[in-house]
Amino acid sequence: MVSSSFLWAFFALGATALPAPTFSFSSGAAQPAEKQVISEYFDMLGQKVQAGRKMSQAPVCNLNNAAQPILSPTPLPGPSIGLTLKHVAIGRGTQNYTCGTNATAAPTAVGAVATLFNASCVASSYPDLLAILPNVALQFNLNLAPSSTQNLHPADLMLSGHHYFTNSSTPFFDLNTKNWALGSGGFAKSDAIPAPAGASIGQNNQGFGAVPWLKLTARNGATGGLQEVYRVNTAGGNPPATCADRLGSSFDVQYAAEYWFYES
């Protein structure tokens, strides 16, 4: 018999290290307007638990079974030949922007900060559940308490790394934590496509849309064999179209996404 606690106990596979900005989360932070999203998640989880009770053995956590989401008709380029999937994470944090004094100008993206949580076993065994986790994670407010080891609610995914920018054009991923040591490095944007219609526009279904899907390639110095990273199934994160209400300010927009890491 497979219980819900057992299902999430084996959902842990892959990733720690530089001092970096981090977010932790509060299990009580969901807002009333978001309850439908949370309810849908638990309904699906309940179905998995019921199906698990009929299994003779627990699902195997094997990343060879994981298939990265692909958008049609113009998907992101696939992973380079010879690379293998190393880790899948749910990232939860903020996209960061700044505005000058031109009310009609678009906000300028200046980076992002996110905490990464291990979703490798979810990706290998329950891709449909993985696909809704970014939207579910988005519905839980950021908790700026000093702890950086709290699991991601409500899925109870373990911390596997941190994501931030070392400058305005270099996203950095640090997958070395007390739980796993999977490498780290700076990356550069290779390709981007818009998030699909129907992607979560933001918390409470209010916001300006989901940030694009991305393919990133490693800069020199990446460790752990890390070569490419994909950001897919994004939820929220887009800024308003203009700076009209943000003149002379810096601000952030909450987001969540799946991150797929490939190694040589």
N, C-alpha and C positions, 0 to 999 in steps of 0.2 A: 504494500500500500504506500502511495506517494503522497505525503502531506504538502501543504503550501510552504511550510517552513523548510521542508526538505528540498522542494523545487528551488527555492532561492539559495539554499545552502550550497548547492553545487553550481550555481551561476557565478562562479568566480574563477577567472583564469588569468589573466595578464597584467602590473606596472609601476621613481621618486625624485626629486632632489634639489634643485637650487632654491634658495629662499625666494618665494614668489607669492604674489597676492593670491589668496584663496577665499572661497566661500564655503560655508557649511549650511546645512539646511534644517528647517524645523518641521517635524512631522505634523504639527498642528497648524501649518501655515496656509492650507488651502482655503480659499474664500468660497462663500456660498454660491456665487455665480458660476463657479468652476466645477460644481459637484457632478454634472453630467459627464464631463471628461473623466473624472476619477471613477465614477460608477462604471463607465464603459471598460476601463482598465480592469477593475476587479471582476466584472462579468467575464471578460476574456480569461483572466487568471483562474477563475473558478472552473471554467471549461477545461483548462489545461490540467488542473488538479483532478477533476473527474476522469479525464482520459488517462492520467497517470496511474490512477487506481487500478486500471485494467492492464497495465503493462507488467510483464514478468520481470523487467529490470529497468532501472532509471536510464533516461536518455544519456548518450555518451557526449561529453563535451569535446568535440573535434572540429577545429576551425576549417578543416577540409570540407565540411558540410555547409559552411556559411557562404551565402551569395550576396554580394553587395547590391543594393538597390540600383536600378538602371532606369533612367528617364527616356522615353521615346517622344518624338522621333530623333532628337539630337542629344544623345547621352554624352556624358563626359568621356574622354578617352580612357580606355581600360588601363589597368596596371601594366607596367613595362614587363616584357618577357623576362622570365627568370625570377621574378619577385613572388614571395609567398605572404599570405595574410599572417600577421603577427599578433594583432590585438584589435578589439573593437570596444569603443567606449562611448558612453553618453556624456556629452559636455554640457554643463549648466553654468551660465554666468551672464556677462553683459557684453554687448558691442558698444564701443565708445566713440563719441563724435564731438566735434567742436564747430562753433559758428562764429563768423566775424560780424561785421556791421551791415552787411548787405542782406536785406530782408528777403530778396527773391532768390538768393543763392542757395544751393543745396548744402546740407551739412557735410562736413569733411570727416571721413572715417579716420580715426587715429589709433585703432587697435581693438583688442578684446581681452577680456580676462575670464577664464572659466576653470572650474574644477572638473576633472575627468573621472568617470566611474566605470568600473569593469563590467562590460556587457558581452564579453566574448562567448560565454556559454549560452546566453539568450540568443545571440546571433546564430549559433550553430544548431540550436534545437527548436527555437520558437521565433522565426523571423517575423511573423505577424505581430507578435507581442513586442518585439524590438521596435517595429515601425511606429508604434503609438507612444513609446516611452519618451521621446523628446517633448511631445505635446503634454504628456502627463507631468514630466519633470518641470515644465514651464509653469504649471499651475501652482507650484509650491514656491512661496516667497523666499528670496535670499535672506539668510540669517547671518549677519556680520559678526557673530560671536567668534572669539579667538580660536576655537577648536577648528582644526583642519582635517580631522580624521573621521568625522561623522559620515555614515553611509547615506546614500541617496534615497530618499523616501519617494513613493511608497514601495519601490521595488527592492529596497535594502541592498543596493549595489555598493560594493566596496570601492574605496578610493583607489585610483590607479594612476593618477598624475595630475599635472597642472598645465594650463595653456595660457600664454600671455605674449606680448610683443616686446622684443628687445629694442626695436625702433619702429618707425611708422610703416615700414614695409617688410618686417621680418617676424612672422609668427613663430613662436618657440613652443615646443612640446617637451615636457619633462615627465617621462614615464618611469621615474625611479622613486619609489616610495618604500615605506617599511613593509609593504605587502609584496611588492614585486620590483625587480630591476630590469626594465625593458629598453632602456636607452633614452637619449634626449637629442635635441638638435633644433637648429633654425631651418626654416623652410621658405620657399618662394612660390608665389601663385603661378601655376602653369595654365590652368583652364578654369572657366566659370560658366555656369548656365543658371537661368532663373529658377527659383523654386517653383514647383508645379502649382497649378490652380488647386485650391482646397487646402494648401498648407496653412497651418495655424498662423494667424496674423499677430497674435500676442496674447498676453494674459487676459482672462475674462473675455476672450474673443474680441479684444479691443487693441488696436495698434495699427501699424503701417505695413505689415506684411513680413514674410519670412526672408531672411538673408539668402543669397544664392548658394547653390551647391558648388563646391570647389574641388579641384585637384591641385595638390601642392607637391613640390619636389624638394628634396633635401639640399641644403647648402653644405659646403665643405665643413667637416668637423662633427657631423652627426654621429652618434654612437649607437651601439646595439644593433647595427645593421639597418637602421631605419632609412628608408629611401623615398617613400611616397606616402602621403596622407590624403584621404578624401573626407570632405565634410558633406554629409547628405542628410536627408529627412530633417531639414531645418525647421524650427518653430520660432517665430518672432525675430526680433533683432534689427529690423529695418527702421531707419529714422523717418521723421516727417519729410515731405518733399522739399520744403523750404525752411529757412531759418527765421521765418516771420515771428515765431513765438519764442525763439531761443537766441536772440541777438547777443553777441559778445559772451557766450557761455559755452561751457563744456558739459556734456550730459551723457548718460548711458541708457541703453535699451536692453531689457532682459531678453535672453534667447536660450535655446537648447538645440542640440543637434547630435547626430551620430558621427563619430570619427572612426575611420577605418585606416589602420596602420599596416604598411607593407614593408618587408625586409628583404635584403639580398641573401 
